[in-house]
Amino acid sequence: MMFPEPVIPAHVPPELVKPDFPFIFGLTTDRDPFNDLAASIHEGPDIIYAPFAYPGGQPAWVPRRMETLRTIYLDTEHFSSTDFSPFSKLIGANWINSPAELDPPAHGPFRQMVNPAFTPKAMAALEDKIRVYAAEYVDAFAAKGECEFMADFAFEFPIKVFMDLMGLPHDRVAEFMDWEMNLLHNHDLSKIAAATQKVVDYLAEEIEDRRQNPRDDLITFGVNNKIGDRPLTQDELIGFMFNLFIGGLDTVSTNMGLQFWHLATHADDQARLRAHPSEIPHAIDELMRAYGAVTTFRTCRKETEIAGIRFMPGDKVAMSTTLAGRDPAEFDNPADVRLDRKPRHVGFGFGIHTCIGMHLARRELRIAMEEFLARVPAFKLKPDHTVVCHMGMIQPVALPLVW
């Protein structure tokens, strides 16, 4: 892949510029992203400057310490969440992913409007349906003695749940997956833009349909709701639905893939959770710590200094949960996965932008693991298979399992 020659700002110390930073959107690797790549970055400075860390091959600061990430998460005065993703700008639009990219004071009222749809109680009402879907997918391949976990389970299972919530048709799963792969795992900006436009056009049609034909789904929830005493604008609706689309179609799939990769290659941990399924919720927290997948971004809007580094307006900051979860200053022996560790991870973000779908994601991850372990005997990675991972959102490309 060829990126344009990066422009390194004058305030960036040359010794902190790391052109070999590996976590670049659109790339894949057959090296271990966690025990190899993340561990090597932790041998260097607390904050580095990576010429190609932002989507599209642009530069960004990369803090590796959990403490630094939490400081930036909370500092909404100096660091903005607006436009942390490139999608809207790529198609010349003005919407932003809401509420994820909203800054205070606009963030609070929007989040308050959205929260009732995602409370633990609201998500608990989905328990039985989620379990039925998980069981159906696992039963479809359990007797075969093998599956390609990503294609056969990890992608489609959470997408089916998401589509029910949004009131979208199940027969478009393959199309949605294609859009999602281009949005989150492609380095070609023209393909990202084309996928963005397709998603936006589709969501606009669905929004208009709900105005005419309201239903019991999240799109209708957005159309009928208000911020204060006014309805959402069209841009706010598009941004809200696009945010749900991105979150609902990829992050659960990604975490499922990484967690089952671990179980397939660590027989003792797999046996422990089979014998003690009540430990699965705490185990998932430790696995999310050890296999952090998500990088979001902030933009500096006022000059400030953190950990001896001067951030200037316009600087991008890559908020890597991969590095935070492997921070040796935060976690003793971070490469050791201890299922009873109960860590304070940032897999769902931190501060005001903690993931709004967290309770749904936890439920899906737990039920997926419960149903798979209950229906499939001891499994392992297919012999001689080398796992290749996408590097922006760290996700196995394929995960063939055998039993």
MIKEGU-854047 format. One record per atom (N, C-alpha, C): x, y, z. Coordinates in pm, whole numbers, padded with zeros to 5 digits, always signed. Example, Ala and Ser with C-alpha at 12.3 -4.5 7.8 and 13.67 -1.06 7.14 Angstrom:
BEGIN
+01319-00569+00780;+01230-00450+00780;+01320-00330+00780;+01285-00225+00708;+01367-00106+00714;+01290+00003+00787;
END
This chain:
BEGIN
+00085-00119+00000;+00000+00000+00000;+00089+00124+00000;+00052+00221-00082;+00128+00345-00090;+00044+00460-00038;+00095+00528+00064;+00032+00648+00114;+00113+00769+00067;+00051+00886+00058;+00129+01005+00025;+00230+01033+00135;+00338+01099+00099;+00441+01134+00197;+00379+01217+00309;+00393+01174+00434;+00327+01246+00544;+00394+01381+00570;+00314+01475+00615;+00366+01604+00658;+00373+01601+00811;+00492+01607+00864;+00511+01601+01008;+00517+01745+01062;+00423+01783+01149;+00422+01920+01201;+00551+01954+01276;+00584+02083+01278;+00710+02128+01337;+00717+02101+01487;+00601+02094+01555;+00604+02074+01700;+00623+01929+01741;+00631+01838+01644;+00648+01696+01675;+00797+01663+01680;+00848+01617+01795;+00989+01581+01805;+01023+01466+01708;+01126+01482+01627;+01158+01378+01527;+01177+01240+01588;+01231+01233+01710;+01257+01102+01769;+01130+01026+01807;+01014+01095+01808;+00888+01029+01840;+00813+00981+01716;+00863+01016+01597;+00796+00975+01473;+00831+00829+01444;+00727+00745+01437;+00746+00601+01417;+00675+00557+01289;+00745+00564+01174;+00680+00527+01046;+00642+00380+01036;+00697+00296+01123;+00665+00153+01118;+00550+00115+01211;+00476+00213+01264;+00360+00182+01348;+00267+00088+01272;+00233-00028+01330;+00167-00133+01249;+00015-00124+01238;-00051-00054+01331;-00198-00060+01337;-00259+00042+01241;-00262+00005+01114;-00305+00095+01007;-00432+00041+00942;-00535+00124+00934;-00662+00083+00874;-00640+00038+00729;-00697-00077+00695;-00687-00130+00560;-00578-00233+00542;-00486-00245+00637;-00381-00345+00628;-00423-00473+00700;-00356-00581+00666;-00370-00707+00740;-00232-00754+00782;-00229-00845+00879;-00102-00901+00924;-00120-01045+00966;-00016-01125+00950;-00019-01262+01004;+00066-01271+01131;+00111-01155+01181;+00179-01152+01310;+00074-01136+01421;+00110-01171+01542;+00018-01159+01655;+00005-01011+01691;-00115-00952+01670;-00129-00809+01695;-00108-00769+01841;-00123-00864+01931;-00123-00833+02074;+00011-00869+02139;+00048-00996+02133;+00170-01039+02202;+00297-01000+02130;+00285-00968+02003;+00401-00929+01923;+00400-00778+01900;+00300-00729+01825;+00302-00590+01781;+00276-00492+01895;+00169-00515+01973;+00140-00424+02084;+00251-00427+02187;+00303-00545+02215;+00411-00557+02314;+00533-00478+02271;+00565-00478+02141;+00684-00406+02095;+00666-00256+02108;+00544-00206+02088;+00519-00063+02103;+00535-00020+02249;+00501-00107+02341;+00515-00075+02483;+00661-00070+02529;+00752-00107+02442;+00894-00095+02475;+00946+00046+02445;+00862+00130+02384;+00906+00262+02343;+00850+00374+02429;+00850+00498+02376;+00802+00614+02452;+00653+00603+02485;+00610+00680+02586;+00471+00676+02629;+00375+00723+02519;+00419+00819+02439;+00337+00870+02329;+00426+00880+02206;+00380+00823+02095;+00455+00831+01970;+00371+00904+01865;+00433+00935+01753;+00364+01000+01643;+00375+00909+01522;+00258+00861+01474;+00256+00763+01365;+00206+00829+01237;+00286+00830+01130;+00250+00904+01009;+00123+00854+00940;+00083+00728+00964;-00029+00671+00887;-00139+00613+00976;-00150+00659+01100;-00241+00595+01195;-00387+00630+01174;-00416+00747+01117;-00555+00789+01097;-00605+00733+00965;-00733+00691+00955;-00784+00632+00830;-00754+00720+00708;-00708+00653+00602;-00667+00725+00483;-00520+00756+00481;-00447+00705+00581;-00302+00721+00582;-00255+00857+00628;-00325+00917+00724;-00285+01046+00778;-00221+01027+00917;-00145+01127+00963;-00073+01109+01089;-00159+01131+01213;-00113+01075+01324;-00182+01092+01452;-00086+01061+01565;-00108+01127+01678;-00042+01088+01801;-00101+00955+01848;-00016+00872+01909;-00061+00742+01962;-00012+00727+02106;-00099+00754+02204;-00061+00725+02344;-00077+00576+02372;+00021+00520+02441;+00014+00376+02469;-00029+00346+02612;-00036+00446+02696;-00064+00426+02838;-00213+00444+02867;-00267+00354+02947;-00408+00364+02988;-00435+00498+03056;-00345+00543+03142;-00363+00668+03214;-00379+00785+03117;-00299+00786+03010;-00307+00894+02912;-00439+00888+02837;-00482+00770+02798;-00609+00757+02729;-00724+00808+02815;-00725+00770+02941;-00835+00815+03027;-00832+00967+03042;-00714+01026+03052;-00703+01171+03061;-00764+01238+02937;-00733+01185+02820;-00784+01245+02695;-00933+01218+02680;-00978+01098+02715;-01122+01069+02711;-01201+01174+02789;-01149+01212+02905;-01222+01303+02994;-01204+01450+02960;-01102+01483+02881;-01069+01623+02853;-01141+01672+02728;-01270+01700+02742;-01347+01746+02627;-01323+01893+02596;-01250+01963+02684;-01215+02102+02655;-01107+02110+02547;-01007+02022+02557;-00894+02029+02464;-00905+01929+02349;-00986+01824+02366;-00993+01719+02264;-01138+01696+02221;-01161+01706+02092;-01295+01693+02037;-01316+01554+01979;-01437+01503+01998;-01476+01376+01934;-01534+01398+01795;-01571+01520+01762;-01634+01549+01633;-01539+01513+01519;-01597+01447+01419;-01521+01407+01299;-01407+01310+01331;-01424+01225+01436;-01317+01127+01457;-01318+01019+01350;-01429+01008+01277;-01433+00916+01164;-01443+00996+01034;-01399+00940+00923;-01394+01017+00798;-01521+01010+00715;-01622+00934+00759;-01730+00894+00668;-01808+01011+00608;-01858+01098+00692;-01943+01207+00644;-01868+01298+00547;-01745+01335+00585;-01667+01426+00502;-01633+01365+00366;-01618+01232+00363;-01583+01166+00236;-01690+01182+00130;-01814+01204+00173;-01922+01220+00075;-01977+01363+00074;-01901+01454+00136;-01940+01595+00133;-02063+01626+00214;-02089+01548+00318;-02209+01569+00400;-02172+01639+00530;-02275+01675+00607;-02254+01752+00730;-02294+01677+00857;-02350+01555+00844;-02388+01481+00963;-02263+01424+01031;-02277+01390+01158;-02170+01321+01231;-02232+01203+01305;-02149+01105+01338;-02198+00989+01413;-02242+01035+01551;-02372+01029+01576;-02426+01081+01702;-02484+00968+01787;-02458+00971+01919;-02391+01075+01996;-02239+01060+02006;-02180+00960+01938;-02038+00930+01957;-01948+01048+01924;-01984+01127+01822;-01897+01236+01778;-01946+01374+01825;-02042+01375+01914;-02089+01502+01968;-02005+01543+02089;-01971+01671+02095;-01902+01726+02211;-02004+01796+02301;-01968+01816+02430;-02052+01901+02514;-02055+02043+02457;-02165+02117+02472;-02286+02081+02548;-02390+02002+02468;-02367+01984+02335;-02468+01917+02253;-02480+01768+02289;-02371+01709+02339;-02371+01566+02365;-02474+01525+02471;-02483+01599+02581;-02567+01560+02694;-02713+01541+02658;-02779+01640+02598;-02921+01623+02563;-02945+01510+02464;-02853+01492+02368;-02871+01383+02270;-02859+01248+02339;-02757+01234+02422;-02738+01108+02494;-02856+01079+02586;-02907+01182+02651;-03023+01166+02739;-03144+01118+02661;-03159+01166+02539;-03270+01124+02455;-03256+00976+02416;-03133+00933+02389;-03108+00798+02337;-03108+00692+02448;-03062+00729+02567;-03037+00631+02673;-03152+00533+02701;-03279+00579+02705;-03386+00485+02740;-03396+00363+02649;-03350+00376+02524;-03359+00263+02431;-03254+00156+02459;-03152+00190+02542;-03040+00098+02559;-03011+00066+02705;-03108+00083+02792;-03088+00051+02933;-03069-00100+02952;-03008-00142+03064;-02997-00286+03091;-03134-00355+03087;-03236-00289+03138;-03370-00350+03137;-03421-00369+02994;-03400-00268+02909;-03445-00280+02770;-03371-00391+02699;-03241-00405+02726;-03162-00509+02661;-03195-00648+02716;-03230-00655+02846;-03267-00783+02907;-03390-00842+02840;-03478-00755+02790;-03599-00802+02724;-03567-00879+02596;-03443-00864+02545;-03403-00931+02421;-03336-01066+02447;-03316-01101+02574;-03238-01220+02610;-03285-01345+02536;-03413-01375+02540;-03462-01500+02481;-03443-01502+02330;-03470-01389+02264;-03454-01384+02118;-03307-01401+02079;-03217-01334+02152;-03074-01346+02124;-03029-01491+02141;-03078-01558+02246;-03038-01696+02271;-03089-01790+02162;-03210-01766+02115;-03264-01848+02006;-03178-01833+01882;-03142-01709+01846;-03059-01687+01728;-02923-01755+01743;-02860-01742+01860;-02730-01804+01882;-02739-01956+01868;-02840-02014+01929;-02856-02159+01922;-02879-02206+01780;-02958-02133+01703;-02985-02171+01565;-02857-02172+01481;-02775-02069+01497;-02650-02065+01420;-02557-02178+01460;-02540-02202+01590;-02449-02308+01633;-02500-02445+01591;-02629-02469+01606;-02685-02599+01569;-02668-02628+01420;-02659-02524+01338;-02645-02543+01194;-02512-02606+01156;-02409-02592+01241;-02279-02650+01205;-02223-02744+01312;-02289-02758+01427;-02231-02835+01538;-02199-02978+01498;-02287-03042+01420;-02267-03182+01384;-02161-03201+01275;-02119-03094+01211;-02022-03104+01102;-01879-03123+01151;-01854-03091+01278;-01719-03106+01330;-01627-02991+01296;-01679-02890+01232;-01595-02775+01198;-01684-02657+01160;-01626-02537+01165;-01692-02419+01112;-01586-02315+01080;-01622-02222+00994;-01538-02103+00978;-01606-01999+01064;-01554-01980+01184;-01625-01910+01289;-01671-01771+01248;-01588-01697+01177;-01624-01560+01142;-01745-01558+01049;-01739-01635+00940;-01848-01633+00842;-01971-01707+00891;-01951-01817+00964;-02064-01901+01002;-02137-01853+01128;-02072-01769+01206;-02134-01729+01333;-02109-01582+01369;-01981-01544+01379;-01947-01414+01438;-02005-01296+01361;-02010-01303+01229;-02065-01191+01153;-02217-01189+01158;-02279-01302+01125;-02423-01299+01103;-02506-01294+01230;-02461-01359+01336;-02542-01363+01458;-02570-01223+01515;-02468-01139+01542;-02500-01006+01597;-02569-00917+01496;-02542-00937+01367;-02609-00855+01265;-02759-00884+01265;-02795-01010+01284;-02936-01046+01287;-03007-00978+01404;-02941-00975+01520;-02998-00906+01636;-03012-00757+01606;-02908-00698+01550;-02909-00556+01517;-03021-00522+01418;-03038-00608+01318;-03140-00580+01216;-03280-00586+01275;-03300-00674+01370;-03429-00677+01440;-03452-00546+01515;-03350-00499+01585;-03364-00374+01659;-03396-00257+01568;-03334-00256+01450;-03352-00145+01356;-03476-00163+01269;-03535-00284+01272;-03649-00309+01186;-03609-00326+01040;-03492-00387+01016;-03440-00405+00880;-03455-00552+00838;-03464-00577+00708;-03490-00714+00660;-03368-00805+00669;-03390-00928+00713;-03280-01024+00727;-03220-01063+00592;-03295-01049+00485;-03245-01097+00356;-03137-01005+00297;-03101-00898+00368;-02996-00809+00318;-02868-00822+00399;-02857-00929+00478;-02739-00947+00563;-02611-00941+00481;-02604-01014+00371;-02481-01020+00291;-02444-00882+00238;-02544-00806+00195;-02520-00672+00142;-02466-00580+00252;-02528-00587+00370;-02482-00504+00481;-02339-00540+00521;-02307-00669+00519;-02171-00713+00554;-02070-00659+00455;-02105-00656+00328;-02015-00601+00226;-01990-00453+00251;-02097-00379+00281;-02082-00236+00311;-01992-00218+00433;-02016-00297+00536;-01941-00283+00661;-01793-00312+00640;-01760-00414+00560;-01619-00447+00535;-01549-00331+00466;-01617-00266+00371;-01556-00152+00303;-01545-00030+00393;-01642-00012+00484;-01637+00101+00575;-01520+00090+00673;-01496-00029+00725;-01407-00043+00839;-01278-00118+00812;-01266-00184+00696;-01147-00266+00672;-01085-00241+00536;-01115-00128+00476;-01059-00095+00345;-00975+00030+00358;-00860+00034+00291;-00775+00153+00296;-00806+00250+00183;-00884+00206+00084;-00914+00288-00034;-01027+00385-00001;-00994+00514+00005;-01094+00614+00045;-01212+00619-00050;-01190+00590-00179;-01301+00593-00274;-01400+00481-00245;-01350+00366-00201;-01439+00254-00168;-01510+00279-00035;-01439+00341+00059;-01503+00378+00186;-01616+00478+00157;-01587+00575+00070;-01688+00677+00036;-01808+00613-00033;-01783+00521-00126;-01894+00457-00198;-01982+00378-00102;-01919+00306-00008;-01997+00229+00090;-02075+00323+00182;-02012+00433+00221;-02081+00531+00306;-02206+00583+00237;-02193+00617+00110;-02307+00671+00037;-02420+00569+00027;-02385+00442+00005;-02488+00337-00003;-02562+00324+00130;-02486+00325+00239;-02549+00313+00371;-02639+00433+00398;-02590+00553+00369;-02668+00674+00395;-02795+00677+00311;-02784+00641+00183;-02903+00639+00097;-03005+00540+00150;-02957+00423+00194;-03048+00322+00246;-03115+00369+00374;-03035+00425+00466;-03091+00472+00592;-03191+00585+00570;-03165+00673+00474;-03258+00782+00444;-03393+00727+00397;-03389+00622+00316;-03513+00559+00271;-03590+00500+00389;-03517+00434+00479;-03581+00371+00594;-03640+00476+00688;-03569+00588+00705;-03619+00696+00791;-03749+00752+00734;-03752+00773+00603;-03875+00825+00542;-03989+00725+00554;-03956+00597+00540;-04059+00493+00556;-04119+00496+00697;-04034+00516+00801;-04085+00517+00938;-04171+00641+00964;-04143+00749+00894;-04229+00867+00909;-04371+00835+00861;-04379+00754+00757;-04508+00717+00702;-04568+00595+00770;-04480+00502+00813;-04526+00374+00869;-04448+00342+00996;-04480+00408+01107;-04406+00384+01232;-04415+00239+01278;-04306+00190+01339;-04302+00054+01393;-04236+00059+01530;-04221-00058+01588;-04153-00069+01717;-04007-00103+01691;-03929-00003+01648;-03788-00025+01620;-03710+00104+01646;-03578+00094+01636;-03493+00208+01672;-03503+00323+01572;-03531+00292+01446;-03546+00400+01349;-03669+00483+01383;-03779+00416+01413;-03900+00487+01456;-03875+00564+01585;-03798+00504+01677;-03762+00571+01802;-03695+00705+01772;-03601+00706+01677;-03533+00830+01642;-03625+00930+01574;-03708+00881+01483;-03800+00970+01410;-03899+01037+01505;-03948+00963+01603;-04054+01014+01691;-04002+01089+01813;-03871+01082+01839;-03820+01141+01962;-03784+01287+01945;-03755+01351+02057;-03721+01493+02056;-03600+01519+02144;-03526+01621+02107;-03419+01675+02192;-03474+01806+02248;-03502+01805+02376;-03575+01918+02433;-03716+01919+02378;-03752+02025+02308;-03888+02033+02253;-03889+02028+02101;-03780+01982+02040;-03777+01977+01893;-03743+01837+01844;-03795+01798+01729;-03758+01668+01672;-03615+01672+01618;-03560+01556+01593;-03425+01548+01536;-03428+01597+01391;-03323+01667+01351;-03309+01706+01211;-03274+01583+01128;-03282+01595+00996;-03246+01484+00908;-03100+01445+00928;-03010+01544+00939;-02869+01513+00962;-02849+01440+01095;-02923+01480+01199;-02912+01412+01328;-02962+01269+01319;-03070+01248+01246;-03122+01112+01229;-03023+01025+01152;-02967+01077+01043;-02870+01001+00964;-02749+00968+01051;-02699+01068+01126;-02582+01045+01210;-02607+00943+01319;-02725+00947+01379;-02763+00851+01482;-02772+00710+01424;-02841+00696+01310;-02856+00564+01251;-02724+00510+01197;-02642+00597+01140;-02511+00553+01090;-02425+00505+01206;-02430+00575+01319;-02356+00534+01437;-02400+00395+01484;-02531+00372+01484;-02582+00240+01523;-02540+00133+01422;-02540+00169+01294;-02503+00076+01188;-02358+00028+01207;-02268+00125+01229;-02126+00090+01247;-02109+00005+01373;-02168+00050+01484;-02151-00022+01609;-02217-00158+01609;-02333-00169+01546;-02408-00293+01550;-02356-00400+01458;-02284-00360+01352;-02243-00458+01252;-02100-00508+01267;-02020-00449+01354;-01880-00491+01351;-01818-00521+01487;-01848-00441+01587;-01771-00453+01711;-01797-00585+01785;-01922-00630+01787;-01950-00757+01854;-01887-00872+01776;-01898-00869+01644;-01835-00972+01561;-01685-00979+01586;-01623-00863+01591;-01479-00855+01613;-01440-00916+01747;-01508-00876+01853;-01474-00928+01985;-01502-01078+01995;-01610-01124+01934;-01637-01269+01932;-01520-01342+01866;-01473-01292+01753;-01364-01359+01682;-01239-01367+01766;-01201-01258+01829;-01080-01257+01911;-01094-01347+02033;-01212-01347+02095;-01231-01427+02215;-01231-01577+02184;-01290-01615+02073;-01290-01757+02038;-01155-01801+01983;-01080-01710+01924;-00942-01741+01886;-00863-01778+02013;-00883-01702+02119;-00816-01734+02245;-00859-01871+02297;-00989-01895+02302;-01037-02022+02356;-00990-02140+02271;-00979-02121+02140;-00936-02229+02052;-00788-02262+02070;-00713-02169+02124;-00569-02189+02139;-00525-02197+02286;-00622-02196+02377;-00593-02208+02521;-00693-02307+02582;-00660-02434+02570;-00753-02541+02607;-00794-02533+02754;-00704-02492+02842;-00738-02485+02984;-00846-02380+03011;-00834-02265+02946;-00935-02161+02964;-01070-02206+02908;-01066-02273+02794;-01191-02323+02735;-01256-02425+02829;-01176-02517+02884;-01230-02619+02974;-01286-02555+03100;-01220-02452+03148;-01267-02385+03270;-01406-02324+03249;-01426-02259+03136;-01556-02194+03113;-01665-02296+03080;-01627-02409+03025;-01725-02517+03006;-01773-02568+03142;-01678-02585+03232;-01711-02640+03363;-01779-02537+03453;-01751-02409+03429;-01805-02303+03515;-01861-02188+03428;-01972-02211+03360;-02026-02107+03270;-02064-01978+03341;-02084-01983+03473;-02115-01861+03546;-01998-01763+03545;-01878-01812+03512;-01760-01725+03508;-01746-01652+03374;-01833-01682+03278;-01818-01625+03145;-01823-01471+03145;-01914-01405+03219;-01914-01257+03214;-01781-01195+03255;-01720-01243+03365;-01590-01189+03406;-01481-01227+03306;-01492-01346+03250;-01393-01388+03151;-01396-01296+03028;-01516-01257+02987;-01529-01169+02871;-01461-01035+02898;-01474-00982+03020;-01405-00857+03053;-01254-00872+03041;-01201-00982+03089;-01056-01004+03079;-01014-01021+02933;-01095-01091+02854;-01063-01109+02713;-01072-00977+02637;-01167-00891+02674;-01174-00760+02611;-01054-00674+02649;-01004-00692+02770;-00882-00622+02811;-00763-00672+02730;-00747-00802+02724;-00629-00860+02660;-00631-00848+02508;-00751-00845+02451;-00764-00840+02305;-00846-00718+02264;-00803-00602+02310;-00870-00478+02271;-00863-00459+02120;-00977-00432+02059;-00983-00431+01912;-01000-00293+01852;-01052-00199+01929;-01105-00075+01872;-01007+00042+01888;-00994+00120+01783;-00925+00248+01791;-01023+00356+01745;-01050+00453+01832;-01126+00571+01792;-01029+00689+01791;-01080+00807+01761;-00990+00921+01743;-01044+01046+01812;-00952+01134+01848;-00985+01266+01898;-00906+01367+01816;-00957+01490+01812;-00886+01600+01746;-00859+01707+01850;-00734+01747+01862;-00699+01854+01955;-00759+01985+01903;-00827+02059+01993;-00884+02186+01950;-00825+02306+02024;-00751+02281+02132;-00682+02387+02204;-00547+02333+02248;-00444+02413+02232;-00310+02369+02270;-00308+02322+02416;-00243+02209+02438;-00232+02155+02574;-00111+02063+02580;-00072+02028+02702;+00042+01938+02720;+00001+01823+02811;+00035+01701+02766;+00008+01581+02845;+00132+01493+02838;+00178+01450+02954;+00294+01360+02963;+00414+01415+02885;+00431+01547+02892;+00545+01611+02828;+00531+01633+02679;+00417+01601+02623;+00394+01617+02480;+00302+01737+02456;+00340+01822+02360;+00259+01938+02326;+00165+01901+02211;+00036+01907+02240;-00067+01882+02138;-00114+02017+02086;-00123+02029+01954;-00163+02154+01891;-00297+02137+01819;-00373+02246+01804;-00502+02237+01734;-00489+02169+01597;-00580+02075+01573;-00578+01999+01448;-00510+01864+01459;-00427+01845+01562;-00361+01715+01580;-00465+01606+01602;-00449+01494+01533;-00531+01376+01558;-00465+01290+01665;-00548+01222+01744;-00498+01131+01848;-00568+00997+01830;-00490+00890+01814;-00545+00755+01801;-00561+00694+01939;-00685+00665+01976;-00718+00612+02108;-00728+00459+02097;-00614+00393+02113;-00606+00249+02089;-00635+00169+02215;-00749+00099+02215;-00778+00010+02328;-00685-00111+02327;-00626-00141+02211;-00529-00250+02201;-00409-00222+02290;-00355-00101+02278;-00239-00064+02358;-00276-00045+02505;-00391+00017+02530;-00432+00042+02668;-00448-00089+02745;-00507-00189+02681;-00530-00316+02747;-00405-00395+02775;-00296-00362+02706;-00168-00430+02726;-00065-00341+02796;-00112-00236+02861;-00024-00141+02928;+00036-00205+03054;+00167-00228+03058;+00226-00293+03175;+00224-00205+03300;+00202-00075+03284;+00191+00011+03402;+00052+00001+03466;-00045-00047+03390;-00182-00059+03440;-00215-00201+03484;-00159-00301+03413;-00191-00442+03439;-00061-00521+03459;-00052-00592+03569;+00067-00673+03590;+00064-00791+03493;+00179-00817+03431;+00191-00924+03331;+00074-00917+03231;+00067-00809+03153;-00050-00789+03068;-00069-00897+02961;+00037-00969+02926;+00022-01076+02826;-00045-01200+02884;-00049-01211+03016;-00115-01325+03079;-00266-01301+03084;-00341-01392+03026;-00487-01384+03034;-00531-01462+03158;-00583-01388+03256;-00631-01449+03379;-00781-01422+03387;-00860-01525+03368;-01004-01508+03352;-01073-01452+03475;-01006-01453+03588;-01065-01396+03709;-01004-01261+03745;-00937-01197+03651;-00868-01072+03679;-00965-00957+03710;-01081-00953+03644;-01181-00847+03661;-01120-00708+03637;-01067-00684+03519;-00994-00560+03492;-01086-00442+03463;-01037-00321+03483;-01104-00200+03439;-01049-00166+03300;-01114-00222+03198;-01066-00200+03061;-01143-00084+02997;-01100-00045+02878;-01168+00063+02805;-01224+00011+02672;-01257-00118+02670;-01310-00178+02547;-01439-00114+02501;-01514-00056+02594;-01637+00015+02558;-01618+00167+02569;-01493+00211+02567;-01467+00353+02583;-01462+00391+02730;-01468+00523+02753;-01454+00573+02890;-01509+00715+02893;-01567+00753+03008;-01617+00890+03020;-01752+00906+02953;-01780+01027+02905;-01914+01056+02853;-01946+00976+02727;-01841+00929+02658;-01865+00856+02534;-01856+00704+02552;-01872+00655+02673;-01881+00511+02692;-01990+00456+02600;-01961+00344+02536;-02048+00289+02431;-02193+00276+02476;-02282+00335+02399;-02424+00332+02436;-02483+00191+02421;-02423+00109+02335;-02471-00026+02314;-02401-00130+02400;-02332-00085+02504;-02252-00174+02587;-02333-00289+02646;-02452-00260+02697;-02532-00365+02762;-02579-00470+02662;-02610-00426+02540;-02646-00522+02435;-02525-00604+02395;-02410-00540+02376;-02290-00611+02334;-02250-00716+02437;-02251-00679+02565;-02217-00776+02670;-02310-00897+02664;-02438-00871+02644;-02536-00979+02640;-02511-01071+02520;-02484-01012+02405;-02458-01094+02286;-02332-01177+02303;-02226-01117+02355;-02100-01190+02374;-02118-01304+02474;-02188-01278+02582;-02210-01382+02684;-02293-01497+02627;-02404-01465+02564;-02492-01570+02513;-02423-01650+02403;-02348-01583+02317;-02275-01654+02212;-02181-01758+02271;-02108-01718+02376;-02013-01810+02438;-02086-01922+02512;-02192-01888+02583;-02269-01991+02655;-02324-02096+02559;-02385-02052+02451;-02450-02147+02359;-02348-02228+02280;-02238-02165+02240;-02136-02239+02165;-02073-02346+02252;-02035-02311+02375;-01970-02410+02463;-02068-02520+02504;-02196-02488+02510;-02294-02590+02548;-02324-02688+02434;-02302-02646+02310;-02345-02726+02195;-02231-02788+02115;-02109-02740+02137;-01994-02787+02060;-01892-02844+02156;-01838-02964+02128;-01735-03019+02215;-01605-02940+02205;-01505-02982+02280;-01377-02909+02284;-01327-02884+02142;-01298-02759+02113;-01258-02720+01977;-01119-02658+01978;-01059-02654+01861;-00927-02591+01846;-00919-02528+01707;-00817-02448+01690;-00792-02388+01560;-00752-02497+01461;-00800-02488+01338;-00767-02587+01237;-00616-02597+01222;-00560-02717+01227;-00414-02732+01218;-00358-02664+01093;-00243-02604+01110;-00169-02538+01002;-00233-02408+00954;-00342-02363+01019;-00399-02234+00979;-00328-02121+01052;-00285-02022+00978;-00228-01901+01035;-00333-01792+01034;-00364-01741+01151;-00466-01637+01161;-00412-01506+01107;-00485-01449+01013;-00455-01317+00957;-00558-01220+01011;-00513-01103+01056;-00604-01005+01116;-00605-00874+01038;-00726-00816+01025;-00736-00676+00986;-00671-00593+01096;-00618-00475+01058;-00537-00401+01154;-00598-00269+01203;-00703-00217+01142;-00764-00096+01195;-00850-00132+01314;-00963-00194+01284;-01039-00267+01385;-00979-00408+01382;-00911-00449+01489;-00835-00574+01484;-00930-00691+01486;-00938-00760+01374;-01040-00864+01356;-00981-00978+01273;-00999-01104+01317;-00954-01217+01234;-01027-01217+01098;-00953-01234+00992;-01014-01244+00859;-01093-01374+00849;-01035-01481+00899;-01102-01612+00903;-01053-01686+01026;-01141-01770+01081;-01108-01845+01203;-01168-01985+01191;-01101-02075+01118;-01153-02212+01104;-01130-02293+01232;-01240-02342+01288;-01235-02421+01411;-01273-02565+01381;-01214-02660+01452;-01247-02802+01434;-01269-02866+01570;-01351-02971+01572;-01375-03047+01695;-01413-03189+01662;
END
